[in-house]
């Protein structure tokens, strides 16, 4: 099998991202409190780089191949997502361009006739020409030997998703698809599906679901919907940006900033502490106690990160006993919790953007997570205020920060829909831009494979 440039690049993108220290730290954090993961790693270590380990890791590629299925309905665009925040972006696209049909590919579906038929045909093809799998085997083996378990498994998954997506797009059902829609630039399911579309001459549309740290993969798609200029600069620093870029604004409802000195209602000050994905929970709860002592809120809401796979099951074991403390598990959207708050406090989290767009002031406090400092450059860009310690929190100082006439301009770099002065842009400015760009893209001549 000739892997082709599209698949080679897909494997490189996934390997590049998963080699980065933050992804490695996330996996180590997961292994630290998931016995199944730590047991698998213990069994893998003594056989790494052998044919046995490559065979085992190739199983992740088979699971990916079996775990992707095409939509039943006809559509101009196929989307693929694993997380709710990705799905919300696809819903945004559907609202913006209701005249286009967007159908979701299914991850980890139950076996269907189509799945079983595809598996049978693939089995026959492999039996006839088993040597076609050799390039795939060598790719997985190379990453197994050089990069270890995480990267090799993710590359194997990318190969599996690519092969299945290509098969589905080449079917009679899939030939009607003009473009695929993804909301991740580095996860195997998104990269694999996008690479398959690109190999067949279909278009790739990318819509971000939040701000990104430095060092993303090179942005190489036909059409990209980014929040604003600040995110575009992140990609430009990573390499040349290919394809058309349209700014859609940040996610969530746009509301005026409500940072003000509380002539508060009888309810008193309500403070939210929103947790990041990587947390040292002993340190986190110690900071929560300091926040409570510094601000003396009438109510304190702690929102856990919605990613329950990564979250430590013992996260709440050190929770302080405070009558006015409530816990949000993160099952609802972030703005549901932000709506109850006069102030949100977080560490190195992209939740600051959504909260600010929603009109709630936010502040950075160190010690709330183990994410690298200023991971998203919010402090460097003057987007949010910070304190050196939770004990230094001062609500009046935070109000003064957001009262600065320069602050709206700084936020508009992250969200061009944010009003700076005079008449605000139309509420649907992002939807208009998305609709126009999509219709123009699909009306243009199709690219060649």
Phi, psi and omega in degrees: 000127173279114184298326181079152184297323183299316180287321177300315180294321179300314179297321180294320180298312182295316179297317179303313183290319185280349171282341187294148186304324182293317178296320178296321179294321177299317181292320177296322177298316178297313181296333182292338180229013175240108185298324181298316180294315181295326178292319178297317179295322178295322179287330183284323189308312184286348182246007183306133177087356178271170178297328180295315180291322178297320178297316181296316181292327177299337176300331176293326175294320178296317179298321177296316180300316180286338188264015179234132180221149181284156175294157177280327185272155175286145180199155175284330182234137170253134177248158175217133184207153176243346188231156182298322182293331173290315180300324180295325177292323178292326175296323176300318179296319179298320178292321184291323183229071183295342180284348177261143178263123178244118181245142186267126167292150185256131174261141180052050180283164168290151179303133177239172177300321179297317180298312182294321179294317179296321180295319180295315180296319178296320179297318178297316180297320180292320180297323180288321182224073183298338180293344180295338180278350186302314179298324177295316179301314182296323179297312180296317182298319180299315180287328175300313182288321188270321191250341179092188194299306187301306184296316182298318179295320181291322176295316178300319178297319179300317178299318180295315178297320179300309185297319180290317180298320180296317178300317181292321181289335178275350180288167178302322180293319186280344183292343179282346185284128181266334183202156171251149184240122181232158178230026174219141179257006185210353178280143187305319183295319181288314182293320179295315179294317179298320180294322178296317178298316181297321181295333181263007178080015176272163182273155178238126179243130182241131175232121183288152177244026178156169180289155183240151174284177178295152174085036175285169172297159176301135181276109184225083179223172178282326182210129180236129174256109181248158180300310185188187183301326181298319179288324176300320179295326176300314179291321180296326177290339180276337181158181181296137178264122181250142180095173182278140178243131178233136179270128183251349186087164180287165182284148171104175182288137179266118181227153178298148178297133183250028177284113181205154177291127190288102152275061193293156175294170180304345180293336182083183183287130176247121183244134174251136174245112186256120186281148175275182182281329179248117188222135164269102193294330177296315177293320181302310183292331175295320177293324178299319178297319178294321178298316180299318181291325184284321187256341180048056182289154174286333178214141182232121181247122175255118179257122177281152178295139185291347180283096183282343178292316181280329187301136176293126179300339180266020186303324186267002185296329181262013184300129179290156179269099179227127183298329185263014178263128175234152183246130171254127183283354181084014181286332177267169180292156188301321184290342174297321177281322181297330182298335181271356190254146169270340182205138175245135178242133181209169176267228181273080186226144177285355178298338178306320183296311181296320180296315181294319177299328180282355175092013181253126179294147178224159183216147177270132175235127179290156176089001180271348179205177176247020175286144180307145185298137180051048186303326183253007179067019180296323180287315180300323182274002178069027182280323181226152175279164178218163174231157179281340181205150178300333180291345182266004182299134180220112185297321180299320179294324178293319177299317179298322180301312184281347176279351180298135179294343180277342187296316180303323178294322178294319180290328179297338174293331177268336183213093185297345179283351184286129181291131179262308179202154179072214183286131177289155177295161179304148183299332183257026184299322179293319179295320179299315182295319180294314181299312181299316182293320180295314181296320178296319181297313184285340178277342182284158177303143181291142176289159176276150177301000000 
